[in-house]
Amino acid sequence: MLKGEKRVSLSAWTLEMRAVRLIGAKRYDAAIECYRDIMARYGANAHRWEMIAQCHEWAGEWEKAASAARRAVESQPGNFSALQLLVRVALSQREYAEARQLVQKALESYPEPIPKAPGLLLGVVRLLARIPKLRGGAKQAESFMRNPNRDVEEWYAWAREYLEWYEKEFGESSLPTQH
């Protein structure tokens, strides 16, 4: 790797961290501008489009969220998170048939399970939880480390229920055969 490339990567990383801090401060417009700046300098990718889409969703800008999520899916077909966001947008607009199609695409792109953390690492997190200032974050980290797939598993269960509801409501079968 060239010296200049390290600086470019560090600069991109620095801007990514700035965007994350802006999101944490709920300054979604500024975070979007930061991601656009990153993309102008270093190129667009699915993650950056996905983060812009997420910021628009948090700001209640559904059309812009959908547009950015579609760009993420164009950049990385089968992008599970972007497809989930598109499902939420379709449901917010009561477009149930579109939501059904997007749920099916997301289920086809169901991610590989994240392996559980080693027991030693869980022990370290438990020790950190004894420090009062770190307690909340450590408890949250431990919960994630015990079941890193919980959110995806919950979404999958919801998706199956949605497809069952859609079939009963509209008489169209759409249940996937896998998983």
N, CA and C atoms as a LAMMPS dump frame, in Angstrom:
ITEM: TIMESTEP
0
ITEM: NUMBER OF ATOMS
537
ITEM: BOX BOUNDS ff ff ff
-5.0000000000000000e+02 5.0000000000000000e+02
-5.0000000000000000e+02 5.0000000000000000e+02
-5.0000000000000000e+02 5.0000000000000000e+02
ITEM: ATOMS id mol type element x y z
1 1 1 N 0.842 -1.174 0
2 1 2 C 0 0 0
3 1 3 C 0.888 1.239 0
4 2 1 N 0.543 2.233 -0.796
5 2 2 C 1.319 3.456 -0.882
6 2 3 C 1.046 4.362 0.311
7 3 1 N 2.033 5.219 0.596
8 3 2 C 1.858 6.146 1.712
9 3 3 C 0.613 7.003 1.528
10 4 1 N 0.425 7.527 0.349
11 4 2 C -0.738 8.375 0.072
12 4 3 C -2.052 7.652 0.279
13 5 1 N -2.082 6.362 -0.025
14 5 2 C -3.308 5.592 0.149
15 5 3 C -3.682 5.469 1.618
16 6 1 N -2.691 5.35 2.492
17 6 2 C -2.984 5.289 3.921
18 6 3 C -3.653 6.579 4.367
19 7 1 N -3.121 7.699 3.904
20 7 2 C -3.71 8.983 4.287
21 7 3 C -5.125 9.118 3.742
22 8 1 N -5.346 8.657 2.51
23 8 2 C -6.681 8.706 1.924
24 8 3 C -7.634 7.856 2.763
25 9 1 N -7.209 6.651 3.112
26 9 2 C -8.056 5.782 3.917
27 9 3 C -8.342 6.399 5.278
28 10 1 N -7.312 6.972 5.894
29 10 2 C -7.515 7.601 7.189
30 10 3 C -8.472 8.774 7.065
31 11 1 N -8.335 9.55 5.997
32 11 2 C -9.233 10.682 5.79
33 11 3 C -10.668 10.208 5.593
34 12 1 N -10.844 9.165 4.8
35 12 2 C -12.194 8.622 4.598
36 12 3 C -12.736 8.11 5.927
37 13 1 N -11.887 7.416 6.685
38 13 2 C -12.31 6.905 7.986
39 13 3 C -12.677 8.045 8.921
40 14 1 N -11.888 9.107 8.919
41 14 2 C -12.164 10.268 9.768
42 14 3 C -13.512 10.882 9.407
43 15 1 N -13.783 11.007 8.122
44 15 2 C -15.074 11.553 7.691
45 15 3 C -16.219 10.615 8.059
46 16 1 N -15.997 9.308 7.938
47 16 2 C -17.036 8.329 8.325
48 16 3 C -17.359 8.484 9.819
49 17 1 N -16.331 8.652 10.64
50 17 2 C -16.548 8.814 12.084
51 17 3 C -17.268 10.126 12.378
52 18 1 N -16.97 11.158 11.612
53 18 2 C -17.686 12.432 11.773
54 18 3 C -19.169 12.232 11.462
55 19 1 N -19.455 11.509 10.393
56 19 2 C -20.851 11.239 10.035
57 19 3 C -21.552 10.46 11.147
58 20 1 N -20.869 9.487 11.728
59 20 2 C -21.451 8.697 12.817
60 20 3 C -21.747 9.595 14.02
61 21 1 N -20.829 10.504 14.339
62 21 2 C -21.074 11.436 15.459
63 21 3 C -22.273 12.338 15.166
64 22 1 N -22.403 12.791 13.924
65 22 2 C -23.542 13.631 13.55
66 22 3 C -24.846 12.848 13.682
67 23 1 N -24.826 11.587 13.309
68 23 2 C -26.021 10.742 13.468
69 23 3 C -26.351 10.608 14.948
70 24 1 N -25.323 10.381 15.77
71 24 2 C -25.54 10.272 17.213
72 24 3 C -26.153 11.526 17.802
73 25 1 N -25.822 12.679 17.213
74 25 2 C -26.38 13.963 17.666
75 25 3 C -27.715 14.266 16.985
76 26 1 N -28.209 13.319 16.173
77 26 2 C -29.478 13.457 15.443
78 26 3 C -29.45 14.637 14.468
79 27 1 N -28.282 14.902 13.942
80 27 2 C -28.105 15.942 12.924
81 27 3 C -28.033 15.241 11.567
82 28 1 N -29.183 14.727 11.158
83 28 2 C -29.237 13.863 9.984
84 28 3 C -28.884 14.588 8.693
85 29 1 N -29.334 15.846 8.533
86 29 2 C -28.99 16.587 7.318
87 29 3 C -27.481 16.763 7.202
88 30 1 N -26.825 17.093 8.311
89 30 2 C -25.368 17.263 8.297
90 30 3 C -24.674 15.933 8.02
91 31 1 N -25.203 14.832 8.571
92 31 2 C -24.622 13.508 8.318
93 31 3 C -24.753 13.141 6.841
94 32 1 N -25.9 13.445 6.255
95 32 2 C -26.114 13.173 4.828
96 32 3 C -25.103 13.951 4.001
97 33 1 N -24.914 15.219 4.328
98 33 2 C -23.928 16.031 3.607
99 33 3 C -22.531 15.462 3.777
100 34 1 N -22.228 14.979 4.957
101 34 2 C -20.924 14.37 5.21
102 34 3 C -20.744 13.123 4.333
103 35 1 N -21.761 12.27 4.264
104 35 2 C -21.671 11.08 3.412
105 35 3 C -21.562 11.466 1.938
106 36 1 N -22.258 12.513 1.528
107 36 2 C -22.149 12.96 0.139
108 36 3 C -20.73 13.46 -0.156
109 37 1 N -20.14 14.139 0.81
110 37 2 C -18.761 14.595 0.677
111 37 3 C -17.815 13.393 0.553
112 38 1 N -18.028 12.396 1.389
113 38 2 C -17.203 11.18 1.333
114 38 3 C -17.321 10.538 -0.048
115 39 1 N -18.559 10.445 -0.56
116 39 2 C -18.772 9.803 -1.858
117 39 3 C -18.141 10.628 -2.985
118 40 1 N -18.177 11.955 -2.875
119 40 2 C -17.553 12.798 -3.897
120 40 3 C -16.038 12.598 -3.901
121 41 1 N -15.46 12.43 -2.719
122 41 2 C -14.011 12.281 -2.616
123 41 3 C -13.53 10.858 -2.89
124 42 1 N -14.244 9.871 -2.351
125 42 2 C -13.732 8.498 -2.345
126 42 3 C -14.619 7.496 -3.07
127 43 1 N -15.744 7.955 -3.593
128 43 2 C -16.623 7.068 -4.336
129 43 3 C -17.794 6.558 -3.504
130 44 1 N -18.845 6.237 -4.223
131 44 2 C -20.063 5.722 -3.587
132 44 3 C -19.925 4.223 -3.4
133 45 1 N -20.603 3.724 -2.373
134 45 2 C -20.725 2.278 -2.19
135 45 3 C -22.052 2.011 -1.49
136 46 1 N -22.404 0.753 -1.395
137 46 2 C -23.708 0.387 -0.836
138 46 3 C -23.858 0.878 0.603
139 47 1 N -22.806 0.754 1.4
140 47 2 C -22.891 1.175 2.805
141 47 3 C -23.192 2.667 2.91
142 48 1 N -22.526 3.468 2.126
143 48 2 C -22.74 4.922 2.204
144 48 3 C -24.148 5.294 1.762
145 49 1 N -24.644 4.662 0.702
146 49 2 C -26.019 4.915 0.284
147 49 3 C -27.008 4.446 1.356
148 50 1 N -26.693 3.309 1.963
149 50 2 C -27.557 2.777 3.017
150 50 3 C -27.63 3.745 4.208
151 51 1 N -26.496 4.326 4.573
152 51 2 C -26.483 5.264 5.697
153 51 3 C -27.248 6.544 5.363
154 52 1 N -27.128 7.024 4.133
155 52 2 C -27.91 8.186 3.706
156 52 3 C -29.398 7.843 3.781
157 53 1 N -29.762 6.663 3.307
158 53 2 C -31.165 6.23 3.355
159 53 3 C -31.654 6.175 4.793
160 54 1 N -30.831 5.63 5.676
161 54 2 C -31.219 5.521 7.085
162 54 3 C -31.424 6.907 7.699
163 55 1 N -30.537 7.851 7.388
164 55 2 C -30.68 9.217 7.899
165 55 3 C -31.989 9.851 7.416
166 56 1 N -32.292 9.646 6.143
167 56 2 C -33.559 10.185 5.614
168 56 3 C -34.749 9.537 6.323
169 57 1 N -34.661 8.238 6.587
170 57 2 C -35.766 7.569 7.291
171 57 3 C -35.926 8.162 8.689
172 58 1 N -34.831 8.304 9.417
173 58 2 C -34.909 8.874 10.767
174 58 3 C -35.456 10.297 10.756
175 59 1 N -35.202 11.029 9.659
176 59 2 C -35.704 12.394 9.53
177 59 3 C -37.151 12.422 9.032
178 60 1 N -37.721 11.243 8.75
179 60 2 C -39.102 11.166 8.278
180 60 3 C -39.25 11.499 6.803
181 61 1 N -38.175 11.451 6.049
182 61 2 C -38.19 11.766 4.615
183 61 3 C -38.238 10.458 3.827
184 62 1 N -39.441 9.888 3.721
185 62 2 C -39.618 8.545 3.186
186 62 3 C -39.189 8.411 1.734
187 63 1 N -39.559 9.375 0.895
188 63 2 C -39.213 9.285 -0.527
189 63 3 C -37.704 9.326 -0.733
190 64 1 N -37.032 10.221 -0.021
191 64 2 C -35.574 10.312 -0.125
192 64 3 C -34.921 9.053 0.444
193 65 1 N -35.501 8.509 1.507
194 65 2 C -34.974 7.26 2.082
195 65 3 C -35.074 6.137 1.058
196 66 1 N -36.216 6.041 0.394
197 66 2 C -36.412 4.987 -0.602
198 66 3 C -35.446 5.156 -1.772
199 67 1 N -35.259 6.385 -2.213
200 67 2 C -34.357 6.648 -3.328
201 67 3 C -32.926 6.226 -2.992
202 68 1 N -32.441 6.596 -1.821
203 68 2 C -31.079 6.228 -1.413
204 68 3 C -30.961 4.72 -1.196
205 69 1 N -31.985 4.098 -0.623
206 69 2 C -31.952 2.641 -0.418
207 69 3 C -31.918 1.91 -1.755
208 70 1 N -32.657 2.416 -2.745
209 70 2 C -32.61 1.801 -4.081
210 70 3 C -31.201 1.901 -4.672
211 71 1 N -30.542 3.033 -4.421
212 71 2 C -29.154 3.19 -4.896
213 71 3 C -28.238 2.17 -4.212
214 72 1 N -28.487 1.91 -2.928
215 72 2 C -27.689 0.901 -2.213
216 72 3 C -27.891 -0.471 -2.836
217 73 1 N -29.14 -0.794 -3.174
218 73 2 C -29.44 -2.093 -3.775
219 73 3 C -28.848 -2.18 -5.19
220 74 1 N -28.861 -1.063 -5.924
221 74 2 C -28.228 -1.044 -7.248
222 74 3 C -26.726 -1.295 -7.118
223 75 1 N -26.133 -0.678 -6.101
224 75 2 C -24.698 -0.804 -5.875
225 75 3 C -24.32 -2.208 -5.401
226 76 1 N -25.21 -2.802 -4.594
227 76 2 C -24.973 -4.148 -4.063
228 76 3 C -26.305 -4.906 -4.083
229 77 1 N -26.59 -5.584 -5.196
230 77 2 C -27.862 -6.317 -5.267
231 77 3 C -28.005 -7.269 -4.081
232 78 1 N -29.187 -7.287 -3.506
233 78 2 C -29.431 -8.157 -2.363
234 78 3 C -28.984 -7.553 -1.047
235 79 1 N -28.728 -6.241 -1.007
236 79 2 C -28.323 -5.59 0.242
237 79 3 C -29.478 -5.713 1.235
238 80 1 N -29.307 -6.588 2.223
239 80 2 C -30.382 -6.946 3.152
240 80 3 C -30.907 -5.732 3.907
241 81 1 N -30.02 -4.917 4.447
242 81 2 C -30.445 -3.753 5.238
243 81 3 C -31.214 -2.743 4.392
244 82 1 N -30.744 -2.502 3.176
245 82 2 C -31.445 -1.569 2.292
246 82 3 C -32.814 -2.119 1.912
247 83 1 N -32.899 -3.424 1.679
248 83 2 C -34.195 -4.028 1.363
249 83 3 C -35.145 -3.92 2.553
250 84 1 N -34.629 -4.118 3.771
251 84 2 C -35.466 -3.95 4.959
252 84 3 C -36.014 -2.529 5.025
253 85 1 N -35.165 -1.545 4.751
254 85 2 C -35.597 -0.153 4.775
255 85 3 C -36.669 0.089 3.716
256 86 1 N -36.483 -0.48 2.526
257 86 2 C -37.493 -0.32 1.48
258 86 3 C -38.826 -0.947 1.886
259 87 1 N -38.777 -2.044 2.624
260 87 2 C -40.01 -2.656 3.146
261 87 3 C -40.706 -1.674 4.084
262 88 1 N -39.941 -1.069 5
263 88 2 C -40.535 -0.103 5.938
264 88 3 C -41.155 1.083 5.198
265 89 1 N -40.477 1.559 4.153
266 89 2 C -41.005 2.677 3.372
267 89 3 C -42.305 2.259 2.697
268 90 1 N -42.318 1.099 2.058
269 90 2 C -43.529 0.63 1.373
270 90 3 C -44.686 0.486 2.36
271 91 1 N -44.413 -0.074 3.53
272 91 2 C -45.476 -0.224 4.534
273 91 3 C -45.956 1.13 5.046
274 92 1 N -45.045 2.089 5.191
275 92 2 C -45.454 3.422 5.668
276 92 3 C -46.397 4.079 4.667
277 93 1 N -46.288 3.69 3.394
278 93 2 C -47.146 4.242 2.351
279 93 3 C -48.305 3.308 2.009
280 94 1 N -48.462 2.252 2.823
281 94 2 C -49.529 1.263 2.657
282 94 3 C -49.506 0.591 1.283
283 95 1 N -48.304 0.374 0.775
284 95 2 C -48.118 -0.327 -0.493
285 95 3 C -47.768 -1.771 -0.167
286 96 1 N -48.797 -2.535 0.18
287 96 2 C -48.615 -3.881 0.702
288 96 3 C -48.054 -4.868 -0.321
289 97 1 N -48.485 -4.749 -1.58
290 97 2 C -47.973 -5.665 -2.608
291 97 3 C -46.486 -5.409 -2.839
292 98 1 N -46.097 -4.146 -2.897
293 98 2 C -44.672 -3.826 -3.059
294 98 3 C -43.888 -4.316 -1.851
295 99 1 N -44.445 -4.126 -0.653
296 99 2 C -43.773 -4.602 0.563
297 99 3 C -43.582 -6.113 0.494
298 100 1 N -44.595 -6.83 0.008
299 100 2 C -44.485 -8.288 -0.121
300 100 3 C -43.339 -8.665 -1.041
301 101 1 N -43.233 -8.006 -2.178
302 101 2 C -42.153 -8.303 -3.127
303 101 3 C -40.785 -8.006 -2.497
304 102 1 N -40.703 -6.913 -1.781
305 102 2 C -39.434 -6.541 -1.144
306 102 3 C -39.075 -7.504 -0.011
307 103 1 N -40.088 -7.953 0.737
308 103 2 C -39.841 -8.947 1.791
309 103 3 C -39.273 -10.213 1.164
310 104 1 N -39.856 -10.632 0.049
311 104 2 C -39.361 -11.837 -0.619
312 104 3 C -37.907 -11.662 -1.08
313 105 1 N -37.588 -10.494 -1.648
314 105 2 C -36.206 -10.236 -2.072
315 105 3 C -35.269 -10.252 -0.872
316 106 1 N -35.709 -9.643 0.235
317 106 2 C -34.872 -9.619 1.441
318 106 3 C -34.652 -11.032 1.969
319 107 1 N -35.699 -11.841 1.958
320 107 2 C -35.555 -13.219 2.431
321 107 3 C -34.602 -14.018 1.542
322 108 1 N -34.596 -13.715 0.249
323 108 2 C -33.657 -14.367 -0.665
324 108 3 C -32.217 -13.92 -0.376
325 109 1 N -32.073 -12.752 0.235
326 109 2 C -30.753 -12.193 0.553
327 109 3 C -30.414 -12.348 2.026
328 110 1 N -31.121 -13.218 2.696
329 110 2 C -30.955 -13.411 4.145
330 110 3 C -29.478 -13.617 4.462
331 111 1 N -28.908 -12.803 5.345
332 111 2 C -27.465 -12.889 5.6
333 111 3 C -27.053 -14.153 6.352
334 112 1 N -25.786 -14.497 6.172
335 112 2 C -25.215 -15.615 6.916
336 112 3 C -25.189 -15.248 8.401
337 113 1 N -25.397 -16.199 9.284
338 113 2 C -25.374 -15.895 10.713
339 113 3 C -23.996 -15.397 11.167
340 114 1 N -24.016 -14.462 12.087
341 114 2 C -22.784 -13.967 12.704
342 114 3 C -22.425 -14.945 13.817
343 115 1 N -21.175 -15.415 13.855
344 115 2 C -20.811 -16.354 14.925
345 115 3 C -20.842 -15.671 16.295
346 116 1 N -21.164 -16.458 17.312
347 116 2 C -21.179 -15.925 18.676
348 116 3 C -19.759 -15.61 19.121
349 117 1 N -19.653 -14.664 20.037
350 117 2 C -18.348 -14.251 20.556
351 117 3 C -17.764 -15.35 21.449
352 118 1 N -16.433 -15.458 21.478
353 118 2 C -15.8 -16.439 22.372
354 118 3 C -16.083 -16.109 23.836
355 119 1 N -16.132 -17.139 24.659
356 119 2 C -16.425 -16.968 26.078
357 119 3 C -15.463 -16.022 26.777
358 120 1 N -14.189 -16.049 26.414
359 120 2 C -13.206 -15.169 27.036
360 120 3 C -13.571 -13.707 26.813
361 121 1 N -14 -13.39 25.619
362 121 2 C -14.389 -12.01 25.315
363 121 3 C -15.61 -11.604 26.132
364 122 1 N -16.547 -12.519 26.301
365 122 2 C -17.713 -12.224 27.15
366 122 3 C -17.27 -11.942 28.577
367 123 1 N -16.277 -12.679 29.062
368 123 2 C -15.754 -12.442 30.405
369 123 3 C -15.169 -11.05 30.546
370 124 1 N -14.454 -10.599 29.536
371 124 2 C -13.875 -9.245 29.559
372 124 3 C -14.991 -8.208 29.6
373 125 1 N -16.017 -8.415 28.806
374 125 2 C -17.145 -7.464 28.788
375 125 3 C -17.837 -7.444 30.153
376 126 1 N -17.986 -8.609 30.777
377 126 2 C -18.599 -8.652 32.119
378 126 3 C -17.759 -7.878 33.123
379 127 1 N -16.444 -7.975 33.021
380 127 2 C -15.567 -7.204 33.906
381 127 3 C -15.746 -5.705 33.67
382 128 1 N -15.838 -5.303 32.427
383 128 2 C -16.045 -3.894 32.11
384 128 3 C -17.378 -3.392 32.655
385 129 1 N -18.358 -4.284 32.724
386 129 2 C -19.684 -3.898 33.223
387 129 3 C -19.64 -3.519 34.699
388 130 1 N -18.584 -3.89 35.392
389 130 2 C -18.459 -3.53 36.812
390 130 3 C -18.041 -2.072 37.003
391 131 1 N -17.556 -1.448 35.949
392 131 2 C -17.186 -0.033 36.007
393 131 3 C -18.457 0.776 35.764
394 132 1 N -18.861 1.589 36.741
395 132 2 C -20.15 2.292 36.621
396 132 3 C -20.352 3.054 35.311
397 133 1 N -19.357 3.757 34.829
398 133 2 C -19.526 4.545 33.604
399 133 3 C -19.669 3.675 32.355
400 134 1 N -19.213 2.449 32.435
401 134 2 C -19.271 1.55 31.272
402 134 3 C -20.411 0.543 31.35
403 135 1 N -21.099 0.517 32.471
404 135 2 C -22.093 -0.531 32.728
405 135 3 C -23.134 -0.66 31.613
406 136 1 N -23.756 0.446 31.216
407 136 2 C -24.817 0.367 30.205
408 136 3 C -24.319 -0.164 28.876
409 137 1 N -23.198 0.383 28.402
410 137 2 C -22.641 -0.059 27.128
411 137 3 C -22.172 -1.498 27.173
412 138 1 N -21.578 -1.886 28.303
413 138 2 C -21.094 -3.261 28.433
414 138 3 C -22.253 -4.248 28.454
415 139 1 N -23.334 -3.896 29.128
416 139 2 C -24.51 -4.785 29.163
417 139 3 C -25.084 -4.949 27.753
418 140 1 N -25.146 -3.839 27.009
419 140 2 C -25.66 -3.894 25.651
420 140 3 C -24.737 -4.739 24.768
421 141 1 N -23.434 -4.551 24.928
422 141 2 C -22.471 -5.331 24.151
423 141 3 C -22.588 -6.823 24.485
424 142 1 N -22.755 -7.137 25.77
425 142 2 C -22.888 -8.539 26.159
426 142 3 C -24.135 -9.164 25.539
427 143 1 N -25.233 -8.417 25.557
428 143 2 C -26.469 -8.917 24.971
429 143 3 C -26.277 -9.218 23.479
430 144 1 N -25.614 -8.312 22.768
431 144 2 C -25.36 -8.531 21.345
432 144 3 C -24.432 -9.721 21.139
433 145 1 N -23.402 -9.824 21.971
434 145 2 C -22.428 -10.9 21.803
435 145 3 C -23.04 -12.275 22.078
436 146 1 N -24.022 -12.317 22.977
437 146 2 C -24.676 -13.592 23.269
438 146 3 C -25.525 -14.058 22.085
439 147 1 N -26.185 -13.119 21.401
440 147 2 C -26.982 -13.466 20.227
441 147 3 C -26.856 -12.348 19.188
442 148 1 N -25.775 -12.379 18.401
443 148 2 C -25.567 -11.316 17.424
444 148 3 C -26.574 -11.327 16.275
445 149 1 N -27.342 -12.38 16.16
446 149 2 C -28.303 -12.509 15.063
447 149 3 C -29.739 -12.189 15.476
448 150 1 N -29.937 -11.726 16.7
449 150 2 C -31.29 -11.535 17.222
450 150 3 C -32.136 -10.632 16.335
451 151 1 N -31.604 -9.475 15.913
452 151 2 C -32.401 -8.551 15.098
453 151 3 C -32.821 -9.187 13.779
454 152 1 N -31.891 -9.88 13.135
455 152 2 C -32.205 -10.514 11.855
456 152 3 C -33.213 -11.645 12.064
457 153 1 N -33.043 -12.416 13.129
458 153 2 C -33.984 -13.504 13.415
459 153 3 C -35.378 -12.964 13.703
460 154 1 N -35.448 -11.866 14.46
461 154 2 C -36.751 -11.252 14.744
462 154 3 C -37.389 -10.73 13.464
463 155 1 N -36.577 -10.124 12.585
464 155 2 C -37.11 -9.615 11.329
465 155 3 C -37.606 -10.772 10.459
466 156 1 N -36.853 -11.855 10.434
467 156 2 C -37.271 -13.021 9.648
468 156 3 C -38.617 -13.542 10.143
469 157 1 N -38.794 -13.644 11.456
470 157 2 C -40.068 -14.106 12.018
471 157 3 C -41.185 -13.136 11.633
472 158 1 N -40.901 -11.832 11.723
473 158 2 C -41.902 -10.834 11.328
474 158 3 C -42.243 -10.999 9.85
475 159 1 N -41.213 -11.189 8.999
476 159 2 C -41.424 -11.308 7.554
477 159 3 C -42.317 -12.502 7.23
478 160 1 N -42.088 -13.618 7.898
479 160 2 C -42.939 -14.801 7.686
480 160 3 C -44.387 -14.479 8.065
481 161 1 N -44.572 -13.805 9.202
482 161 2 C -45.929 -13.425 9.628
483 161 3 C -46.567 -12.464 8.627
484 162 1 N -45.775 -11.528 8.122
485 162 2 C -46.312 -10.576 7.143
486 162 3 C -46.771 -11.304 5.885
487 163 1 N -45.948 -12.236 5.392
488 163 2 C -46.32 -12.975 4.189
489 163 3 C -47.569 -13.826 4.432
490 164 1 N -47.703 -14.409 5.617
491 164 2 C -48.907 -15.172 5.962
492 164 3 C -50.13 -14.247 5.996
493 165 1 N -49.964 -13.06 6.621
494 165 2 C -51.061 -12.085 6.674
495 165 3 C -51.449 -11.676 5.256
496 166 1 N -50.445 -11.403 4.429
497 166 2 C -50.723 -10.956 3.059
498 166 3 C -51.49 -12.033 2.288
499 167 1 N -51.098 -13.275 2.467
500 167 2 C -51.786 -14.375 1.786
501 167 3 C -53.247 -14.458 2.225
502 168 1 N -53.486 -14.344 3.542
503 168 2 C -54.866 -14.394 4.044
504 168 3 C -55.672 -13.193 3.564
505 169 1 N -55.059 -12.019 3.598
506 169 2 C -55.75 -10.778 3.266
507 169 3 C -56.043 -10.653 1.77
508 170 1 N -55.085 -11.049 0.935
509 170 2 C -55.203 -10.825 -0.503
510 170 3 C -55.265 -12.113 -1.32
511 171 1 N -55.136 -13.253 -0.654
512 171 2 C -55.264 -14.528 -1.337
513 171 3 C -54.123 -14.876 -2.269
514 172 1 N -52.965 -14.294 -2.053
515 172 2 C -51.808 -14.605 -2.889
516 172 3 C -50.752 -15.274 -2.042
517 173 1 N -50.374 -16.473 -2.413
518 173 2 C -49.35 -17.201 -1.67
519 173 3 C -47.98 -16.655 -2.026
520 174 1 N -47.173 -16.443 -0.998
521 174 2 C -45.85 -15.901 -1.261
522 174 3 C -44.83 -16.401 -0.25
523 175 1 N -45.19 -17.425 0.482
524 175 2 C -44.272 -17.903 1.522
525 175 3 C -43.039 -18.552 0.91
526 176 1 N -41.868 -18.163 1.387
527 176 2 C -40.647 -18.764 0.843
528 176 3 C -40.499 -20.191 1.34
529 177 1 N -39.753 -20.966 0.601
530 177 2 C -39.567 -22.365 1.004
531 177 3 C -38.279 -22.558 1.779
532 178 1 N -37.364 -21.581 1.736
533 178 2 C -36.099 -21.748 2.435
534 178 3 C -36.142 -21.153 3.825
535 179 1 N -35.114 -21.444 4.635
536 179 2 C -34.93 -21.003 6.024
537 179 3 C -35.906 -21.686 6.91
